[in-house]
Amino acid sequence: MPPIYTTQATQPNRTSLLIGHPAHIYLRKPGKGQQGFSVWYRPVTRTSARAVTLRYLLLELFMKYAYDPCKTLVLVDRLIANYGLLLTSHSLPPSVTLTSPTAAVPYQSLNKVGDVTVEFLMVGFEFLSLREVAWPRGADRVSRVLHTFAVRDNIQVLKNAG
């Protein structure tokens, strides 16, 4: 399956898999008898793909929060607002409508820490939210986790992430 989105390259970071390198984001169709899709990514420097999970994105948010709490909370507020703007679409593949390389520019300083860029975080959360809105299985799990993160209840965030 061809990539549905490719993140932009940023300043290189020697310790990171994705910062400094673009990453291809793929959607995989579900198995027989299942609905929705799963989100995967592959850095251009690697050959194997990895799943994008809510827990993985939250760990990245925690790293960025430790570096700059104020800017990270503004980013989380943006993600919560984006979740409210999503339209239900049962077509596969869905398209990215709320994230672009320019949307991540105000949060560029957060790219100094963690394994992924802010653009990757925004796209990952958008696809996980799209899956949740179109095929409700988790009863607003992404939204609930982001709201809990915004009030800084770390233990509850990890419990809700599953």
N, C-alpha and C positions, 0 to 999 in steps of 0.2 A: 504494500500500500504506500503511495507517495506521501511525503510529509504534508501536513495540513498547515503548518506554521513553522517558520525558521526564525529564531531569535537573532538579534544583531550582535556582532562582535563588539567587545568593549576593551578596556585596557587589560593586558594580561596580568594574571595573578598566578604565581608559580605553584601555589598549593591547591588550586581549584581545578575541578574537572571542566566547569562550564564558563567561569568568568574569563573573559578574553577570547573565548571561542564560541562560534554560533552553535546552536543545538537545533536539531530537527525534532518536531513534535508530531507524533503519529496518533491516530485513533485506530483501535482494533475492534472489530465486530465481536459481539458476545458469542458465547457458545450456544449450542442448540438448546432451545427452551428458555433462554435468558433474554432480557431486554437491555437496551442502552449500548454503551461502548466503554472500553477502557482506554486510558490515556497513557501513552508511552513516550519516551524521549530517547534520542541517541545523539551524544555529542559528536561533532564531525571528526574529532580525534580518536573515536572509539568505533568498534564494529558491532558491539552488542547493544541492544536496546534495554531500557529499564522502565519499570512502571512508575508513574507519577501517582503517589498516594497522598491522602490528606495528612497523614502523620509526617511524611517527608517534607511537605511544604510547611507544616507547622514548626518542625525543627529548624528549618531555614529562617522562619520568622523570629524564633527565639534567639538565634544567633544575631540577627540584625537588630533585635530589640536590645540585646546586651551592649551592642556598639552604640546605638543612638535611639533611646526610647521614644523621644518626642516624634522624630520623623517616622519611626516604625508605626506608631499609633495613628499618625495621619494616613499612612499607607493602608492600615487595617480599616480605617474609616472609609477610605476610597473603595476598598474591596467590598465592604458591606453595602455601600451605595450602588456599586456595580451589580451586586446580587439582586437588588431590588429592581434594576432596569432590564434584567434578562427576559427575553420573550421565549415562550415554549416553542420548541421546534423538534418534531419527531423525524426530521430528515437526516440521513447520514450521508456524508459527514456534515456536522454543523460547522458554522463559520465563526471566526473571531470577530466580534462586532464592537467590543468596548475597550480592547487593548491594542495599542500600537507602540512602535518604538518611541514616539514622542510623548506618550502617556507616562513613561517611566523616567523621563528626564528630571522631574522635580525630586526624585528619590535616588539619583545617581550616586550620592555619597554612600548609600547602603551597599553598593556593589563591592566595597572594600573588604567585606567579611562574608563568610559563607561560601557554599559551593555553587550557588546559582545567582543569576542576576535578578533584579527586581522585575524586569520584563518577563522573564521566565516564570517568576512567582505569579504575576498578574495573569498570564496566559493559562498557567496550570490551574489556578483558582477559577478562572472563567470556564474552562472545560469541565472541571469537576462540578461546578455550579450548574452548567447547562445540562449535564447528565442528571443531576438531582432534580432540576425543574421539569425536565421532559419525562423522566421515568422515576417518579417519587418512590424510593425504597427506604431512605433513611430519615424521612420526615424533617427536612431542612437541617440536616447535619452540618453542612458547610456553614450555613448562616449562623447556626447556634454556636459552633466552635469559634467563628470570628467574633461574635458578640461577647463570648466568654473571654477571649483573648484581650478584647478591648478593655475589659474591667480587671484584667491582670490576675485572673484566678488560674494559675498554671496547672494545678493538680486536676481541676475540673476540665480544662482544655484537653489534656491528654486522655482523660477518661472518655470524653465525648468523641475524640478522634478515632477511637476503636482499637 
